[in-house]
């Protein structure tokens, strides 16, 4: 009597790959428009030189450190030796403390404005669009160079040899110290109307 033949053992069927367990959360997707956003955030760096600049924005703010008012200005580079610098934004603070008003006065006079030696009301909004030339130097910012304005002068003088020496170095040093006291951050903004009332009650400039 013939023995029954043994059937070959079959391999167990492969199990399908396990799918990742659902998290129950949808991905967070938001709309962001980076058009016109400059690289580097608040640290703008262009070659040290003299440039033509135009005041594009100015706000009255209160220093977080000293609680004193100052004007935060944004200048757009309009011309200069470096073509890559054109269109860049430079930030500059104007202290409204009497001992530092020379900074604001120098800017206004560089723009061709006559500034009387008396108390006046300053139409801050009327300053938008003023143009002059500025000397830009490097300043250390968190271990990297940052471009800052050290002096203003008439646009017609752009390309001529700028003043140098101890007087400019001293003015730059005083301006840097004042801006350091004022601080880059502010906790409060006022309207332009309030800003004009701070300066005086006689003649109104640049209305």
Secondary structure, 3 states (H helix, E strand, C coil): CCCCCCCCCCCCCCCCCCCCCCCCCCCCCCCCCCCCCCCCCCCCCCCCEEEEEEEEEEEEEEECCCCCEEEEEEEEEEEECCHHHCCCEEEEEEECCHHHHHHHHHHHHHCCCCCCCCCEEECHHHHCCCEEEEEEEEEEECCEEEEEEEEEECHHHCCCCCCCCHHHHHHHHHHHHHHHHHCCCEEEECCHHHHHHCCCCCEEECC
